[in-house]
């Protein structure tokens, strides 16, 4: 699966657009619900649902090359699940009694015997094991070998304008390997094909991406500068958007300034694809120009893979990830974390591409080396577009992290309920997973003294100024971006959501399911954060400049940084935070964010001017009205909602961690 970014410069997600499923389907072979043959065990999630509505073009040719990863389950999966729950639950006597990475490996990691056993089976099936590590084996062969090994036919399916290979039913393994094999990936090549092996020559990272510059006029703070001369909307002339929030304002908005907390002693890991070649200079300059604390020696450490792949943009390579497009995401994440938690250490961990397997490798590195206590991840994909074969891989990874005191935070997405983006209402992955904290989004308003005024759920309607300047075209406009959320179709409701999430949400798909998000912070690009980044301008020059940005990939690092402040108060790792987050529901720990904070009849809107060429006024500008608090079918209302979760943090949230449960002497370890 190719992952999309969640950040937004214009109010729309920066994404890899996925082809819609084909409308016709030929006869389909045995499906995932077919019982496994005698003596074999099914590996759940390895038959993708998209093949049900794609045109089956027949069986893959026998000699077609196949590369797979067979992920190892490790020892005692049930024990890991129970342990991770206990150490994450503030009501448990085991709360906070985390393992070191070495203890985790010894107790729950895969063994050499397990790896050898799986390797022998793959070899006996005709596949060649080309590499191994503590988490998986990589094997190569042809389609006939893979069908023999995994007990299912491989077919080619037409999806949109391209064809992909996928298993016709769930992968199976010999019954005596059922407890050893966690998942098998690589058989499903949609929505984009992972190339086998390492490409030669190895990809190199491109230079800075194309520039984006905000056009004025601006308001100094929300509502300060009326857009005089533009038509009235909702009974009044609306104000211009702000130029962009800075760290001082974010710290004021969410209570950090009042507490004096800085994140000292806490490490936040940021995981994205690739690594901007100018990031060091950019974040240093940004901190200096905005009054943030300068970075100390080794405060920002970067961990990169040995090789980069799929760096080209999709217009050059359909399977490309557009490496330069990720530089802005990395810059936003690091600058936002440092702005809110200026004394926290930051580990940047770059994935070699935007594909699941490479992002999993980066996350595994965080857990194996404990590169952070809090991990910010501003990327995702619609749930139906994600490969379910990775569900168990991610879940296992996040439970391992929880066992060692690591919490993972994921942006909930920028396309609301995803209906307009994909044709189906759905949540995003990995935010839907029950073992992560899904971060939703708000529109944030401060006053002239940087004090918090209000938030709405982030959901924007855009209406463009008419040619004669007398009206807003199509008022109030069309959906232009909003926080992702809703009810997962794949995951059951976790126990921490019981009694908090309304049944109208958890039961939306039948049964009781996971609802997203869990918590929220500012995401609206019209009330967003000012970032500084080296960009390439039309004259070919590459230079530092600043622009306002938003998306739930702003909300995610902001919440991660606030968690660093809470951990500073607690004096020990929070770990998987959702049980603690929901335990504070309904208290002064949160702003209860609603779409219409001044009443259901009072609409809020701003005016924004954009350069038509994204950098200057040489090709004119476009003026638009941005109405707030309208997020597709999702609604931010009193209590828990599917736009902002339990709400956004306050100073009381941060200081509420000053009385953690007693810990048994000698049991707690922060290594």
HELIX and SHEET records of a PDB file:
HELIX    1   1 UNK A   49  UNK A   53  5                                   5    
HELIX    2   2 UNK A   77  UNK A   88  1                                  12    
HELIX    3   3 UNK A  101  UNK A  108  1                                   8    
HELIX    4   4 UNK A  112  UNK A  124  1                                  13    
HELIX    5   5 UNK A  143  UNK A  150  1                                   8    
HELIX    6   6 UNK A  175  UNK A  177  5                                   3    
HELIX    7   7 UNK A  247  UNK A  253  1                                   7    
HELIX    8   8 UNK A  256  UNK A  259  1                                   4    
HELIX    9   9 UNK A  279  UNK A  289  1                                  11    
HELIX   10  10 UNK A  323  UNK A  340  1                                  18    
HELIX   11  11 UNK A  356  UNK A  369  1                                  14    
HELIX   12  12 UNK A  383  UNK A  385  5                                   3    
HELIX   13  13 UNK A  388  UNK A  390  5                                   3    
HELIX   14  14 UNK A  391  UNK A  403  1                                  13    
HELIX   15  15 UNK A  419  UNK A  422  1                                   4    
HELIX   16  16 UNK A  495  UNK A  497  5                                   3    
HELIX   17  17 UNK A  503  UNK A  506  1                                   4    
HELIX   18  18 UNK A  525  UNK A  527  5                                   3    
HELIX   19  19 UNK A  552  UNK A  570  1                                  19    
HELIX   20  20 UNK A  578  UNK A  583  1                                   6    
HELIX   21  21 UNK A  617  UNK A  619  5                                   3    
HELIX   22  22 UNK A  651  UNK A  655  1                                   5    
HELIX   23  23 UNK A  656  UNK A  658  5                                   3    
SHEET    1   A 3 UNK A   4  UNK A   5  0                                        
SHEET    2   A 3 UNK A 379  UNK A 382 -1                                        
SHEET    3   A 3 UNK A 428  UNK A 429 -1                                        
SHEET    1   B 3 UNK A   7  UNK A   8  0                                        
SHEET    2   B 3 UNK A 542  UNK A 551 -1                                        
SHEET    3   B 3 UNK A 529  UNK A 536 -1                                        
SHEET    1   C 2 UNK A  40  UNK A  42  0                                        
SHEET    2   C 2 UNK A 172  UNK A 174 -1                                        
SHEET    1   D 3 UNK A  55  UNK A  59  0                                        
SHEET    2   D 3 UNK A 154  UNK A 159 -1                                        
SHEET    3   D 3 UNK A 162  UNK A 167 -1                                        
SHEET    1   E 4 UNK A 128  UNK A 132  0                                        
SHEET    2   E 4 UNK A 136  UNK A 142 -1                                        
SHEET    3   E 4 UNK A  65  UNK A  72 -1                                        
SHEET    4   E 4 UNK A 181  UNK A 185 -1                                        
SHEET    1   F 5 UNK A 239  UNK A 240  0                                        
SHEET    2   F 5 UNK A 605  UNK A 611  1                                        
SHEET    3   F 5 UNK A 621  UNK A 627 -1                                        
SHEET    4   F 5 UNK A 459  UNK A 464 -1                                        
SHEET    5   F 5 UNK A 478  UNK A 482 -1                                        
SHEET    1   G 7 UNK A 300  UNK A 303  0                                        
SHEET    2   G 7 UNK A 345  UNK A 351  1                                        
SHEET    3   G 7 UNK A 267  UNK A 273  1                                        
SHEET    4   G 7 UNK A 374  UNK A 377  1                                        
SHEET    5   G 7 UNK A 407  UNK A 411  1                                        
SHEET    6   G 7 UNK A 437  UNK A 446  1                                        
SHEET    7   G 7 UNK A 452  UNK A 457 -1                                        
SHEET    1   H 7 UNK A 300  UNK A 303  0                                        
SHEET    2   H 7 UNK A 345  UNK A 351  1                                        
SHEET    3   H 7 UNK A 267  UNK A 273  1                                        
SHEET    4   H 7 UNK A 374  UNK A 377  1                                        
SHEET    5   H 7 UNK A 407  UNK A 411  1                                        
SHEET    6   H 7 UNK A 437  UNK A 446  1                                        
SHEET    7   H 7 UNK A 519  UNK A 522  1                                        
SHEET    1   I 2 UNK A 486  UNK A 492  0                                        
SHEET    2   I 2 UNK A 513  UNK A 516 -1                                        
SHEET    1   J 2 UNK A 590  UNK A 591  0                                        
SHEET    2   J 2 UNK A 648  UNK A 649 -1                                        
END                                                                             
